[in-house]
Structures are given as structure tokens and as C-alpha cells.
């Protein structure tokens, strides 16, 4: 591999890792919000 190709691959890999981490955190937060909504709904309808 030439230095240019290695640098491009490194940049691509770094970008992919950032997107992966951001995606994981987004869906984790989204899931926690939905669990919170379900818990609030359960306790608000409970007598």
C-alpha cells in the first residue's frame, strides 16, 4: 500500500468508528426514552 492509500483508509476507518459510536449512543438514548415513556404510562394508569 502506498502512503496516500493508507491515509485514506485510516480516515475512512476513523469516520466509520465515529458514526458507529454516534449511532449506538443515539439508539441507546432512544431506547431509554421509550422505556421511560412506558414506565410513566404504566404508573399513571395504575390505581
Residue pairs with C-beta under 8 A, 6 or more apart in sequence:
1 9
